[in-house]
């Protein structure tokens, strides 16, 4: 039961974070550089889709350019991947 409660808590927090990303209250760059613990297992692709004006095609193009798999989790990003993604996103 504790595991279920923890999973529900993580899902709730991620859903709120996606709403905040969509509203512009939170920047994706900050989340990639210093992700909260509940975001470590979230997919980079899914989080980037929550950003306004970023659809599947644009997100895939960005991930390909930075050599990041769409199934990669935020916690699984290497330092190089993290810095390339942030640099690319800040230019847009």
Secondary structure by P-SEA (a helix, b strand, c coil): caaaaaaaaaaaaaaaaaaaaaaccccaaaaaaccccccccccaaaaaaacccccaaaaaaaaaaaccccccccccccaaaaaaaaaaaaac
